[in-house]
Amino acid sequence: MNRLEDLLSTVEGYRDAMIEEMTAMLRIPAMGPENGGEGEFDRARFIEGLVRRCGFQDVETYDALDERVKLKVRPSVIAKRRGRSEKTIWFVSHMDTVSPGDAKAWTYPPFNGTVVDGKLYGRGSEDNGQAVISTLFALKALLGVEDEPEYTIAAAVVADEEAGSDHGIKFLIEKGLFKKDDIFYVPDSGAPDGSVIEIAEKSIIWLKFVVRGKQVHASTPEKGLNALRIGSQLLVAVSEHLYGKYSALDPLFAPQNSTFEPTKRLANVDNVNTVPGQDVFYMDIRLLPQYDVQECVDVARKVAAMFEERTGAAIEVTVERVDPAGKASSTDRDGVVALRKAIRRVRGIEPTIAGIGGQTCANWFRQAGMDAYVWETCDEVAHQVDEYAKVDNLVNDAKVYAALLANLCYPKRFKGPCPDY
């Protein structure tokens, strides 16, 4: 196999096997405790078997301890093919998923892996099962090449991405598994036509507001202090104030601005004729990297303090989560250059560079001073009812990954009509 077309044909030949393996994987729930599950242990065992079926001999499982889950461990599976250099090209995907929510709202059972009209339905199909399968089968195609690759090639299928990565990629970074000059690909966000490479992410802040007033009968509101009324006014005031203060636009991102959205609200009283004495709500903030996260938190607390003084309510603002954005990845290093070439070769399009408000494992690499590139082809239906991955995207993404590995690891072997190769 010396032609790039032969390599891509090999990947195409895996189509049925990719569907079969992904269907089997989706039938194994892998939700962390924050999503009402027992963790990823069972799915990790399946993935360990899958990487061996793909031909990897160098396979390790790294277990992060977690008392809340099955067998008290959160496993991440690492598979490598050693190259001439210790420098490693990593493909990082995650095995955990969010909850399916109301299973009755799904057209097809969320843990069945149903294929209909070229789409594979199931919770975690797009996020992030497509990446698990497409990257592993891309690497499988290269494992058949007898020549030793220029660089080490590796897959990391990690736990706990959906709830902050403390027991997943952050755990592995702390273990020293990765090196500064490694190349990292994280297929966990993209566009329906595969035209977007993500190089930057916004900072994330989750705030919890607790407003305490005085509960009374609704017919005599003057005797109490309506926490729901005060909380509702505070909710709007904080959001509007932050939108006004942090109003810069960055065309790298979509949306271009920081966002300050009220989201979750806890139930208060059970009956209509009671004025609630407590109101609890949350805000999800996605802050452009140019802004300081602690300053943003302090501003929200100052607004809350003003309401506290004006209304007499006791108001507490706590930080539930804060993830500062890492520095944007370079746009001219070998990793992104090879990815752009591969997308042009396989997809026939010129990709654009962008940032996102969501978070992927790439942010933890960037925080550690490493460049990471996020790319896949998807309809962005993650976390939705009837989440799916298109089978064509599954296969064609694998072709892109195989093409970029051919470029980076076998620069003199694979020939093709495209000048980039």
LOMARTI-113845 format. One record per residue (C-alpha): residue number from 1; x, y, z; residue in one letter. Coordinates in nm, 4 decimals, decimal comma, m for minus. Layout:
REM LOMARTI-113845
[NUM [X Y Z] "A"],
...
***
This chain:
REM LOMARTI-113845
[1 [0,0000 0,0000 0,0000] "M"],
[2 [0,1920 0,2996 m0,1324] "N"],
[3 [m0,0834 0,5256 m0,2648] "R"],
[4 [m0,2957 0,7515 m0,0517] "L"],
[5 [m0,6035 0,6330 m0,2411] "E"],
[6 [m0,5298 0,2777 m0,1295] "D"],
[7 [m0,5119 0,3910 0,2319] "L"],
[8 [m0,8438 0,5737 0,2034] "L"],
[9 [m1,0008 0,2693 0,0371] "S"],
[10 [m0,8820 0,0591 0,3304] "T"],
[11 [m1,0651 0,2917 0,5675] "V"],
[12 [m1,3777 0,2766 0,3507] "E"],
[13 [m1,3622 m0,0995 0,3780] "G"],
[14 [m1,4060 m0,0686 0,7550] "Y"],
[15 [m1,7521 0,0910 0,7197] "R"],
[16 [m1,9561 m0,2089 0,8352] "D"],
[17 [m1,7146 m0,2881 1,1164] "A"],
[18 [m1,7276 0,0731 1,2367] "M"],
[19 [m2,1071 0,0622 1,2520] "I"],
[20 [m2,1004 m0,2716 1,4337] "E"],
[21 [m1,8467 m0,1600 1,6950] "E"],
[22 [m2,0124 0,1760 1,7549] "M"],
[23 [m2,3548 0,0163 1,7917] "T"],
[24 [m2,2166 m0,2262 2,0485] "A"],
[25 [m2,0420 0,0527 2,2375] "M"],
[26 [m2,3534 0,2716 2,2567] "L"],
[27 [m2,5438 m0,0129 2,4198] "R"],
[28 [m2,3169 0,0142 2,7240] "I"],
[29 [m2,4150 0,3150 2,9406] "P"],
[30 [m2,1201 0,5278 3,0516] "A"],
[31 [m2,2571 0,8104 3,2628] "M"],
[32 [m2,0675 0,9611 3,5505] "G"],
[33 [m2,2303 1,0151 3,8914] "P"],
[34 [m2,3168 1,3766 3,8050] "E"],
[35 [m2,5346 1,2344 3,5281] "N"],
[36 [m2,6941 0,9658 3,7416] "G"],
[37 [m2,4675 0,6819 3,6310] "G"],
[38 [m2,2165 0,4357 3,7730] "E"],
[39 [m1,9218 0,5550 3,5646] "G"],
[40 [m1,7424 0,4236 3,2582] "E"],
[41 [m1,6008 0,0933 3,3809] "F"],
[42 [m1,8051 m0,1388 3,1562] "D"],
[43 [m1,7556 0,0731 2,8465] "R"],
[44 [m1,3841 0,1042 2,9184] "A"],
[45 [m1,3544 m0,2760 2,9154] "R"],
[46 [m1,5272 m0,2806 2,5773] "F"],
[47 [m1,2952 m0,0096 2,4410] "I"],
[48 [m0,9879 m0,1916 2,5691] "E"],
[49 [m1,1026 m0,4945 2,3696] "G"],
[50 [m1,1756 m0,2759 2,0675] "L"],
[51 [m0,8282 m0,1232 2,0533] "V"],
[52 [m0,6809 m0,4723 2,0671] "R"],
[53 [m0,9133 m0,5828 1,7874] "R"],
[54 [m0,7866 m0,2856 1,5888] "C"],
[55 [m0,4363 m0,4266 1,6184] "G"],
[56 [m0,2763 m0,2339 1,9039] "F"],
[57 [m0,0346 m0,4318 2,1162] "Q"],
[58 [0,0733 m0,1483 2,3480] "D"],
[59 [m0,2415 m0,0881 2,5556] "V"],
[60 [m0,2691 0,0516 2,9096] "E"],
[61 [m0,5572 0,1524 3,1341] "T"],
[62 [m0,5148 0,4395 3,3793] "Y"],
[63 [m0,7593 0,4302 3,6711] "D"],
[64 [m0,8532 0,7469 3,8573] "A"],
[65 [m1,0052 0,6706 4,1971] "L"],
[66 [m1,3642 0,7795 4,2552] "D"],
[67 [m1,5633 0,6420 4,5501] "E"],
[68 [m1,8951 0,7277 4,3840] "R"],
[69 [m1,8806 0,4814 4,0912] "V"],
[70 [m1,8662 0,1103 4,0097] "K"],
[71 [m1,5487 m0,0510 4,1445] "L"],
[72 [m1,4488 0,3020 4,2553] "K"],
[73 [m1,2399 0,3766 3,9442] "V"],
[74 [m1,2774 0,5940 3,6331] "R"],
[75 [m1,0704 0,4200 3,3611] "P"],
[76 [m0,9032 0,5855 3,0610] "S"],
[77 [m0,7640 0,3635 2,7850] "V"],
[78 [m0,4331 0,4455 2,6129] "I"],
[79 [m0,3141 0,2675 2,2977] "A"],
[80 [0,0163 0,3345 2,1164] "K"],
[81 [0,2211 0,2366 1,8179] "R"],
[82 [0,5823 0,3302 1,8815] "R"],
[83 [0,7647 0,5320 1,6169] "G"],
[84 [1,1208 0,6401 1,5489] "R"],
[85 [1,0653 0,9411 1,7719] "S"],
[86 [0,9163 0,9638 2,1209] "E"],
[87 [0,7216 1,2642 1,9946] "K"],
[88 [0,3616 1,1462 1,9850] "T"],
[89 [0,0598 1,2281 1,7730] "I"],
[90 [m0,2422 1,1934 2,0010] "W"],
[91 [m0,6083 1,1440 1,9178] "F"],
[92 [m0,8112 1,2192 2,2282] "V"],
[93 [m1,1771 1,1219 2,2625] "S"],
[94 [m1,4009 1,0595 2,5626] "H"],
[95 [m1,6145 0,7592 2,6469] "M"],
[96 [m1,8552 0,9144 2,8997] "D"],
[97 [m2,1917 1,0649 2,8110] "T"],
[98 [m2,4608 1,2790 2,9650] "V"],
[99 [m2,7929 1,1325 3,0708] "S"],
[100 [m3,0496 1,0588 2,7996] "P"],
[101 [m3,3131 1,2508 2,9944] "G"],
[102 [m3,6679 1,1336 2,9285] "D"],
[103 [m3,6179 0,8089 2,7351] "A"],
[104 [m3,9819 0,8215 2,6237] "K"],
[105 [m3,9096 1,1396 2,4290] "A"],
[106 [m3,6677 0,9525 2,2019] "W"],
[107 [m3,7825 0,8135 1,8676] "T"],
[108 [m3,5369 0,5279 1,9133] "Y"],
[109 [m3,4146 0,3925 2,2498] "P"],
[110 [m3,1166 0,6011 2,3669] "P"],
[111 [m2,9039 0,2968 2,4473] "F"],
[112 [m2,9861 0,0810 2,1456] "N"],
[113 [m2,7554 0,2145 1,8729] "G"],
[114 [m3,0201 0,2221 1,5992] "T"],
[115 [m2,9182 0,2852 1,2362] "V"],
[116 [m3,1831 0,4551 1,0217] "V"],
[117 [m3,1343 0,6386 0,6896] "D"],
[118 [m2,7582 0,6652 0,7307] "G"],
[119 [m2,7734 0,7943 1,0881] "K"],
[120 [m2,6694 0,6070 1,4002] "L"],
[121 [m2,8945 0,7118 1,6882] "Y"],
[122 [m2,8076 0,6889 2,0550] "G"],
[123 [m2,6936 0,8865 2,3567] "R"],
[124 [m2,3283 0,9656 2,3048] "G"],
[125 [m2,3307 0,8859 1,9326] "S"],
[126 [m2,2030 1,2297 1,8296] "E"],
[127 [m2,0647 1,3186 2,1698] "D"],
[128 [m1,8235 1,1441 2,1599] "N"],
[129 [m1,8734 0,7963 2,0161] "G"],
[130 [m1,8155 0,9112 1,6600] "Q"],
[131 [m1,4677 1,0312 1,7566] "A"],
[132 [m1,3830 0,7106 1,9453] "V"],
[133 [m1,4643 0,4913 1,6456] "I"],
[134 [m1,3369 0,7140 1,3640] "S"],
[135 [m0,9982 0,7737 1,5266] "T"],
[136 [m0,9410 0,4111 1,6249] "L"],
[137 [m1,0213 0,2844 1,2754] "F"],
[138 [m0,8025 0,5518 1,1167] "A"],
[139 [m0,5159 0,4305 1,3329] "L"],
[140 [m0,6027 0,0692 1,2498] "K"],
[141 [m0,5463 0,1455 0,8805] "A"],
[142 [m0,1948 0,2700 0,9563] "L"],
[143 [m0,1098 m0,0221 1,1838] "L"],
[144 [m0,1042 m0,2374 0,8716] "G"],
[145 [0,1935 m0,0427 0,7341] "V"],
[146 [0,5095 m0,2360 0,8101] "E"],
[147 [0,7391 0,0681 0,8011] "D"],
[148 [0,8064 0,2278 1,1355] "E"],
[149 [0,6308 0,5673 1,1587] "P"],
[150 [0,8319 0,8846 1,2042] "E"],
[151 [0,6440 0,9609 1,5259] "Y"],
[152 [0,4645 0,7544 1,7875] "T"],
[153 [0,0913 0,7303 1,7173] "I"],
[154 [m0,1501 0,7105 2,0103] "A"],
[155 [m0,5169 0,7107 2,1039] "A"],
[156 [m0,6476 0,8228 2,4421] "A"],
[157 [m1,0106 0,7366 2,5183] "V"],
[158 [m1,0776 0,9125 2,8460] "V"],
[159 [m1,3329 0,9282 3,1251] "A"],
[160 [m1,5154 1,2154 3,2938] "D"],
[161 [m1,5127 1,4751 3,0153] "E"],
[162 [m1,8772 1,5665 3,0677] "E"],
[163 [m1,8275 1,6760 3,4296] "A"],
[164 [m1,4974 1,8634 3,4236] "G"],
[165 [m1,2311 1,5984 3,3436] "S"],
[166 [m1,0862 1,5731 3,6960] "D"],
[167 [m1,0909 1,1927 3,6633] "H"],
[168 [m0,9989 1,1937 3,2943] "G"],
[169 [m0,7687 1,4092 3,0860] "I"],
[170 [m0,6647 1,6324 3,3780] "K"],
[171 [m0,5681 1,3202 3,5720] "F"],
[172 [m0,3555 1,1991 3,2783] "L"],
[173 [m0,1865 1,5373 3,2355] "I"],
[174 [m0,0958 1,5360 3,6051] "E"],
[175 [0,0495 1,1864 3,5562] "K"],
[176 [0,2935 1,3333 3,3012] "G"],
[177 [0,1643 1,1215 3,0147] "L"],
[178 [0,2013 1,3984 2,7562] "F"],
[179 [0,4961 1,6032 2,6339] "K"],
[180 [0,5107 1,9680 2,5318] "K"],
[181 [0,6061 1,8956 2,1706] "D"],
[182 [0,3399 1,6275 2,1158] "D"],
[183 [0,0601 1,6955 1,8669] "I"],
[184 [m0,2973 1,6733 1,9979] "F"],
[185 [m0,6191 1,6215 1,8032] "Y"],
[186 [m0,9473 1,6323 1,9926] "V"],
[187 [m1,2476 1,5420 1,7715] "P"],
[188 [m1,5224 1,6893 1,9908] "D"],
[189 [m1,6668 1,9829 1,7986] "S"],
[190 [m1,7114 2,0819 1,4378] "G"],
[191 [m1,9421 2,1815 1,1550] "A"],
[192 [m2,1846 1,9810 0,9381] "P"],
[193 [m1,9519 2,0126 0,6379] "D"],
[194 [m1,6266 1,9607 0,8307] "G"],
[195 [m1,5078 2,3115 0,7528] "S"],
[196 [m1,4138 2,4348 1,1026] "V"],
[197 [m1,0986 2,3715 1,3058] "I"],
[198 [m1,1333 2,4913 1,6657] "E"],
[199 [m0,8223 2,6416 1,8255] "I"],
[200 [m0,9636 2,8316 2,1256] "A"],
[201 [m1,2364 2,8117 2,3891] "E"],
[202 [m1,3999 3,0570 2,6257] "K"],
[203 [m1,3603 3,0464 3,0015] "S"],
[204 [m1,6459 2,8803 3,1901] "I"],
[205 [m1,7970 3,0080 3,5154] "I"],
[206 [m2,0987 2,8526 3,6896] "W"],
[207 [m2,2490 3,0677 3,9653] "L"],
[208 [m2,5087 2,9666 4,2237] "K"],
[209 [m2,7283 3,2360 4,3801] "F"],
[210 [m2,9188 3,1718 4,7032] "V"],
[211 [m3,1702 3,4420 4,8039] "V"],
[212 [m3,3228 3,4103 5,1529] "R"],
[213 [m3,6288 3,6122 5,2440] "G"],
[214 [m3,9273 3,5310 5,4662] "K"],
[215 [m4,2012 3,2824 5,3812] "Q"],
[216 [m4,5593 3,3935 5,4465] "V"],
[217 [m4,9142 3,3409 5,3223] "H"],
[218 [m4,9612 3,4938 4,9781] "A"],
[219 [m5,2613 3,6941 5,0981] "S"],
[220 [m5,0367 3,8950 5,3338] "T"],
[221 [m4,7153 3,9510 5,1375] "P"],
[222 [m4,6331 4,2628 5,3419] "E"],
[223 [m4,5552 4,0362 5,6390] "K"],
[224 [m4,2812 3,8524 5,4517] "G"],
[225 [m4,0041 3,8979 5,2003] "L"],
[226 [m4,0615 3,7339 4,8634] "N"],
[227 [m3,7367 3,5582 4,7742] "A"],
[228 [m3,8670 3,4614 4,4305] "L"],
[229 [m3,9446 3,8223 4,3373] "R"],
[230 [m3,6050 3,9429 4,4587] "I"],
[231 [m3,4268 3,6506 4,2958] "G"],
[232 [m3,5994 3,7139 3,9634] "S"],
[233 [m3,5024 4,0810 3,9671] "Q"],
[234 [m3,1476 3,9891 4,0687] "L"],
[235 [m3,1260 3,7279 3,7938] "L"],
[236 [m3,2079 3,9845 3,5256] "V"],
[237 [m2,9919 4,2578 3,6790] "A"],
[238 [m2,6778 4,0431 3,7068] "V"],
[239 [m2,7150 3,9102 3,3536] "S"],
[240 [m2,7755 4,2535 3,2006] "E"],
[241 [m2,4934 4,4155 3,3993] "H"],
[242 [m2,2404 4,1503 3,2950] "L"],
[243 [m2,3494 4,1677 2,9304] "Y"],
[244 [m2,2953 4,5437 2,9435] "G"],
[245 [m1,9598 4,5366 3,1222] "K"],
[246 [m1,8029 4,2514 2,9237] "Y"],
[247 [m1,9269 4,3556 2,5814] "S"],
[248 [m1,6190 4,3024 2,3637] "A"],
[249 [m1,6539 4,1025 2,0432] "L"],
[250 [m1,4028 3,8528 1,9076] "D"],
[251 [m1,4728 3,7362 1,5507] "P"],
[252 [m1,2795 3,4145 1,6158] "L"],
[253 [m1,5736 3,2904 1,8230] "F"],
[254 [m1,9359 3,2112 1,7484] "A"],
[255 [m2,1100 3,3823 1,9155] "P"],
[256 [m1,8542 3,6615 1,9135] "Q"],
[257 [m1,9460 3,7892 2,2599] "N"],
[258 [m1,9269 3,6582 2,6136] "S"],
[259 [m2,2540 3,5084 2,7364] "T"],
[260 [m2,4193 3,5311 3,0802] "F"],
[261 [m2,7236 3,3075 3,0855] "E"],
[262 [m2,9502 3,2156 3,3783] "P"],
[263 [m3,0160 2,8430 3,3552] "T"],
[264 [m3,1163 2,6095 3,6373] "K"],
[265 [m3,3673 2,7087 3,9064] "R"],
[266 [m3,4615 2,4964 4,2060] "L"],
[267 [m3,8188 2,4312 4,3140] "A"],
[268 [m3,9357 2,6313 4,6141] "N"],
[269 [m4,2846 2,6081 4,7679] "V"],
[270 [m4,5339 2,3370 4,6737] "D"],
[271 [m4,8486 2,5458 4,6792] "N"],
[272 [m4,9587 2,8580 4,4945] "V"],
[273 [m5,0733 3,0564 4,7983] "N"],
[274 [m4,7353 3,0725 4,9711] "T"],
[275 [m4,4720 3,3421 4,9264] "V"],
[276 [m4,1388 3,1587 4,9076] "P"],
[277 [m3,8712 3,2373 5,1582] "G"],
[278 [m3,5870 3,1044 4,9443] "Q"],
[279 [m3,4935 3,1222 4,5787] "D"],
[280 [m3,2004 2,9328 4,4277] "V"],
[281 [m3,0867 2,9779 4,0689] "F"],
[282 [m2,7744 2,9289 3,8584] "Y"],
[283 [m2,5957 3,1186 3,5840] "M"],
[284 [m2,3753 2,9770 3,3088] "D"],
[285 [m2,1070 3,2206 3,1928] "I"],
[286 [m1,8882 3,1771 2,8853] "R"],
[287 [m1,6259 3,4509 2,9045] "L"],
[288 [m1,3978 3,5597 2,6225] "L"],
[289 [m1,0367 3,4685 2,7088] "P"],
[290 [m0,9313 3,8340 2,7239] "Q"],
[291 [m1,1277 3,8822 3,0467] "Y"],
[292 [m1,0265 3,7814 3,3993] "D"],
[293 [m1,2590 3,5181 3,5492] "V"],
[294 [m1,2125 3,6285 3,9106] "Q"],
[295 [m1,2990 3,9870 3,8249] "E"],
[296 [m1,6187 3,8656 3,6596] "C"],
[297 [m1,7149 3,6693 3,9713] "V"],
[298 [m1,6429 3,9731 4,1904] "D"],
[299 [m1,8652 4,1936 3,9740] "V"],
[300 [m2,1550 3,9480 4,0044] "A"],
[301 [m2,1114 3,9459 4,3824] "R"],
[302 [m2,1128 4,3268 4,3954] "K"],
[303 [m2,4467 4,3390 4,2140] "V"],
[304 [m2,5829 4,0795 4,4581] "A"],
[305 [m2,4542 4,2859 4,7532] "A"],
[306 [m2,6398 4,5913 4,6211] "M"],
[307 [m2,9641 4,3900 4,6089] "F"],
[308 [m2,8986 4,2563 4,9574] "E"],
[309 [m2,8615 4,6066 5,0967] "E"],
[310 [m3,1636 4,7417 4,9077] "R"],
[311 [m3,4097 4,4600 4,9801] "T"],
[312 [m3,3048 4,3195 5,3159] "G"],
[313 [m3,2741 3,9687 5,1773] "A"],
[314 [m2,9689 3,7568 5,2524] "A"],
[315 [m2,7958 3,6718 4,9239] "I"],
[316 [m2,5125 3,4247 4,8797] "E"],
[317 [m2,3168 3,3818 4,5546] "V"],
[318 [m2,0966 3,0744 4,5251] "T"],
[319 [m1,8766 2,9503 4,2420] "V"],
[320 [m1,9831 2,6017 4,1348] "E"],
[321 [m1,7272 2,5737 3,8570] "R"],
[322 [m1,4560 2,7905 3,7061] "V"],
[323 [m1,2397 2,6824 3,4126] "D"],
[324 [m1,0163 2,9583 3,2752] "P"],
[325 [m0,9463 2,9359 2,9035] "A"],
[326 [m0,6008 2,8304 2,7922] "G"],
[327 [m0,4045 3,0220 2,5302] "K"],
[328 [m0,5290 2,9713 2,1747] "A"],
[329 [m0,3392 2,7059 1,9798] "S"],
[330 [m0,0927 2,8125 1,7119] "S"],
[331 [m0,2237 2,8318 1,3570] "T"],
[332 [0,1050 2,7552 1,1806] "D"],
[333 [0,2507 2,4462 1,3523] "R"],
[334 [0,2854 2,1084 1,1820] "D"],
[335 [m0,0225 1,9649 1,3499] "G"],
[336 [m0,2715 2,2153 1,2148] "V"],
[337 [m0,0983 2,2378 0,8757] "V"],
[338 [m0,1295 1,8602 0,8300] "A"],
[339 [m0,4940 1,8669 0,9402] "L"],
[340 [m0,5817 2,1404 0,6922] "R"],
[341 [m0,4118 1,9498 0,4115] "K"],
[342 [m0,5971 1,6316 0,4992] "A"],
[343 [m0,9328 1,8101 0,5070] "I"],
[344 [m0,8640 1,9618 0,1662] "R"],
[345 [m0,7608 1,6240 0,0277] "R"],
[346 [m1,0522 1,4195 0,1626] "V"],
[347 [m1,3306 1,6759 0,1978] "R"],
[348 [m1,2352 1,9047 m0,0888] "G"],
[349 [m1,2863 2,2194 0,1201] "I"],
[350 [m1,0673 2,4874 0,2732] "E"],
[351 [m1,1229 2,4804 0,6502] "P"],
[352 [m1,1583 2,7921 0,8621] "T"],
[353 [m1,0182 2,8589 1,2099] "I"],
[354 [m1,2577 2,9308 1,4970] "A"],
[355 [m1,3148 2,9386 1,8713] "G"],
[356 [m1,6142 2,8011 2,0620] "I"],
[357 [m1,8030 2,8665 2,3829] "G"],
[358 [m1,8173 2,4994 2,4724] "G"],
[359 [m1,5390 2,3072 2,6380] "Q"],
[360 [m1,3396 2,0063 2,5216] "T"],
[361 [m1,0348 1,8207 2,6475] "C"],
[362 [m0,8313 2,0586 2,4299] "A"],
[363 [m0,8656 2,3333 2,6896] "N"],
[364 [m0,6726 2,1334 2,9487] "W"],
[365 [m0,3860 2,0817 2,7057] "F"],
[366 [m0,3827 2,4539 2,6287] "R"],
[367 [m0,3807 2,5378 2,9987] "Q"],
[368 [m0,0741 2,3139 3,0281] "A"],
[369 [0,0989 2,5036 2,7461] "G"],
[370 [0,0320 2,2503 2,4683] "M"],
[371 [m0,1355 2,3165 2,1346] "D"],
[372 [m0,4467 2,1107 2,0606] "A"],
[373 [m0,6769 2,1094 1,7578] "Y"],
[374 [m1,0466 2,0241 1,7648] "V"],
[375 [m1,2097 1,8971 1,4463] "W"],
[376 [m1,4799 1,6602 1,3317] "E"],
[377 [m1,7812 1,6614 1,1008] "T"],
[378 [m2,1067 1,6782 1,2949] "C"],
[379 [m2,4545 1,8289 1,2989] "D"],
[380 [m2,4081 1,9505 1,6583] "E"],
[381 [m2,6888 1,7453 1,8126] "V"],
[382 [m2,4946 1,6545 2,1271] "A"],
[383 [m2,7030 1,6302 2,4484] "H"],
[384 [m3,0263 1,6470 2,2490] "Q"],
[385 [m3,3098 1,3967 2,2267] "V"],
[386 [m3,2488 1,1672 1,9262] "D"],
[387 [m2,8766 1,2448 1,9211] "E"],
[388 [m2,7148 1,0842 1,6182] "Y"],
[389 [m2,3958 1,0545 1,4153] "A"],
[390 [m2,4039 1,0231 1,0389] "K"],
[391 [m2,2359 0,7063 0,9178] "V"],
[392 [m2,0739 0,8949 0,6285] "D"],
[393 [m1,9204 1,1385 0,8764] "N"],
[394 [m1,7925 0,8476 1,0823] "L"],
[395 [m1,6116 0,7000 0,7812] "V"],
[396 [m1,4986 1,0205 0,6127] "N"],
[397 [m1,3571 1,1651 0,9338] "D"],
[398 [m1,1528 0,8458 0,9714] "A"],
[399 [m1,0194 0,9066 0,6198] "K"],
[400 [m0,9122 1,2584 0,7160] "V"],
[401 [m0,7273 1,1286 1,0231] "Y"],
[402 [m0,5614 0,8559 0,8176] "A"],
[403 [m0,4530 1,1093 0,5560] "A"],
[404 [m0,2951 1,3439 0,8083] "L"],
[405 [m0,1130 1,0536 0,9750] "L"],
[406 [0,0187 0,9494 0,6340] "A"],
[407 [0,1485 1,3018 0,5869] "N"],
[408 [0,3107 1,3322 0,9279] "L"],
[409 [0,4354 0,9786 0,9890] "C"],
[410 [0,5023 0,8420 0,6388] "Y"],
[411 [0,5904 1,1547 0,4356] "P"],
[412 [0,7786 0,9625 0,1652] "K"],
[413 [0,5615 0,6557 0,1345] "R"],
[414 [0,2106 0,7620 0,0354] "F"],
[415 [0,1681 0,9315 m0,3006] "K"],
[416 [m0,1407 1,0920 m0,4455] "G"],
[417 [m0,2581 1,3484 m0,6974] "P"],
[418 [m0,2882 1,6270 m0,4429] "C"],
[419 [0,0289 1,8465 m0,4340] "P"],
[420 [0,0074 1,8565 m0,0538] "D"],
[421 [0,0988 1,4887 m0,0562] "Y"],
***
